[in-house]
């Protein structure tokens, strides 16, 4: 089951830490391995975005 909404939390262990350059990735995209913009980490296909 994929989550559709919720919170994102960052946590460190025991010592204060500053997080720098935290990025969120869109996990919807082209899942056709023959396409130039294929990414293996996508979890939901939107093959209309594929470029060949």
Buried (B, 14 or more C-beta within 10 A) or exposed (E): EEEEEEEEEEEEEEEEEEEEEEEEEEEEBBBBEEBEEBEEEBEEEEEEBBEE
